[in-house]
Amino acid sequence: MDIIKHFLLPNQTRVALCERTNLLPGITFQNPPYAKAKLPRGSIPKQLDRHGRSKVGSAANRDNEPSDLLTTTMPREMNDSSKQSELEVVLETKREDKTPSVTVAISLYNYQDYIVNCLDSAKMQTQSELDLIVVDDCSTDRSSELARGWLAAHHSRFNRCLLIRHKSNQGLACSRNSGFTLARTPYVFVLDADNLLYPRCVARLTAALENCDASFAYCYLEKFGDMSSLQNTKKWNPASLQHGNTIDAMALLRKSTWEEVGGYSIMDVMGWEDFDLGFKIARRKGWGILVPEILARYRVHRKSMLAQITNPNVKKLWPYFRSTYPEFFTEGTKAE
């Protein structure tokens, strides 16, 4: 049985999404109660070799046993302060027979109602070889427990599975940076634990990056939950950044791009770290390629960080962007 959903894009183009009922077996697209996320600042791991590989003891990890805590320091290019934090490697499994080109990096904080569905959607990717990294930002619910159980049961699907846990809550930017720092692949897909991927997502975006020199690739997103619509329908245009963010964090980035721009910035008000990254990429003349297909699902809910933290503080964020990236703001333009 097929369910056809039609969406009308801003340019009046009608897009049809054919959603087969058995497309994502075991995944139910429900909207359960959402846990409030309070995300203060933090830092990212640095104990890596020159290839970006974690210098963690392998014996415990091969047995899927928790390793000792690692004391790590945030690189100065990521944050002016060199504040130390601690990182626990909860579980790591790996195979040596394959060399994937993509890591799916999931940021997790108090998403016990969503993390399993998110992981299931990563497992169902048609991209045959994948690495998977889950960064738990010191969740206070069962998120880490559920993620560990899932990885222990399904790690054979991936070349490398890694679950790490920040000893203290570090914030979204640091969770993103931890995932990128520990990734060993040239491409990293950014995914939050309350969102979902359709099976062809990673493969289609990887193909796009492999056939051009774009800094990142992104696709149409199907919004679900409290609203139903499409997102990410506009092509990359750095001149439009002054008017607002039109591209979600859910994208496939070159790890080299993340390194070149200095990673995600630690901001006073969280939620627009990805928007900030867009400015940093544009400043270096990078760009993004749009794959005009519905390949992922973005959950909309009233208790999200965007609704609870970011949107109420928009007036504080725009002055930051205008002062940090003045070359993108034309005189007299007022950002809303």
Summary of the structure (lengths in Angstrom):
residues: 336
radius of gyration: 19.1
end to end distance: 43.4
largest distance: 60.5
contacts: 1078
relative contact order: 0.15
helix: 29%
strand: 26%
